[in-house]
Amino acid sequence: MEWLNSILSGYISGFTPNLINETWLSTVIDILVVAYCIYKILQWVRETKAWTLFKGFMIVILVYAAASLLNLVTILWVMQKTFSIGLIAVVVIFQPELRKALDQLGKGKYLTFLRSNDKNITDLSANSVEEIVKAAKVFSERKTGALIVIEHAVSVWEPGSSGIAVDAIISSQLLINIFEHNTPLHDGAVIVRNNRVQAAGCLLPITQDRSLSKELGTRHRAAIGITEQTDCLVIVVSEETGIISVARGGRLVRYLDTEKLVDYLQTVFTPKPSPLSVIFSRRA
């Protein structure tokens, strides 16, 4: 723990001159930024299974403090040797959580302007929305399980990945045939990109969120899993209940009817003008 003491002492010793030399405004901004970062880190830790690991880490710190007070030399020696590789251990232990945090950072709303001109962004036409909703209604009425992934700015499927390349215009008949019982592709997911069915029978990553209801099956967990890693939208139809759900951003919205599904798709995928085009149109 000598590294921790040196960091704290260096920070404290260097902080007082900064308060004197820097202007009060820069000092306030500095404190607010650091406080916000600490808050977001704690919020991220609290919302993931990293919270349990974090509490375990705090217990280890308390044990080290007690050993220091009681001068338990052997325990201190063992813990100091252990802490020397602590940074590597933290990266290994928290690897899934760190990856998820970076994914969420990259998909932040404040970075929207960086993606406004991305050629890979998918916008669904009115006809595509109509065909998808028609198919979802049939799936719901027949209680046919379905998993439809609609890409946005980040690609979900590439040639050579799991699944079979299709590259066909979206139609309700095509989707119904793909998800028909006892067909080779009905268990996987359909990938939609640029108003075309790119692939079918694709495998998706399963979410590791343990707080989800046990009522949710593999399809729903796969839908949540892929939306945790990309900015896609996933339509899920339950094979047991026929309930239509939509997953986006790692969250699941259930019990949608066809009207709500149309509104949801139009809200997300209706083409929006870029800020530059709006400015130039106003000047014109």
HULIN-V134814 format. One record per run of one state. SS is the DSSP state (H for helix, E for strand, C for the rest). FROM is the first residue (numbers start at 1). LEN is the number of residues. Records with the same first field share a line. If there is no record, write none. Layout:
SS->FROM-LEN + FROM-LEN
This chain:
C->1-1 + 22-2 + 48-2 + 71-2 + 84-2 + 94-1 + 107-2 + 116-10 + 143-3 + 151-13 + 170-2 + 179-10 + 194-2 + 203-15 + 230-3 + 238-6 + 249-2 + 257-1 + 270-5 + 284-1
H->2-20 + 24-24 + 50-21 + 73-11 + 86-8 + 95-12 + 109-7 + 126-17 + 172-7 + 218-12 + 258-12 + 275-9
E->146-5 + 164-6 + 189-5 + 196-7 + 233-5 + 244-5 + 251-6
